[in-house]
Amino acid sequence: MEEFGALLIPAVLALAVLRLLVLPIRWFFKLAIHAAGGFVCLWLLNSTAVFTGVAIPVNLVTVLAAGFGGIPAMALMALLAVV
């Protein structure tokens, strides 16, 4: 029984450490996917700027806001760009 405990405790600790290391990688990929979606949305909006007169600068803050905020964030940024 002592051998089982001697093997179980390091195995559980190794799994816990591995999980803690994988979690930031997941957040990074989620951030990258949302940023790519925000960039595409801003690019589509800025490609119609000739017709609408609304152009939002493409930078890290606007890309992340568009990626995580979705359409409401895009609408708010468009309203702020007009004013």
Secondary structure by P-SEA (a helix, b strand, c coil): caaaaaaaaaaaaaaaaaaaaaaaaaaaaaaaaaaaaaaaaaaaaaaacccccbbbbbcaaaaaaaacccaaaaaaaaaaaac
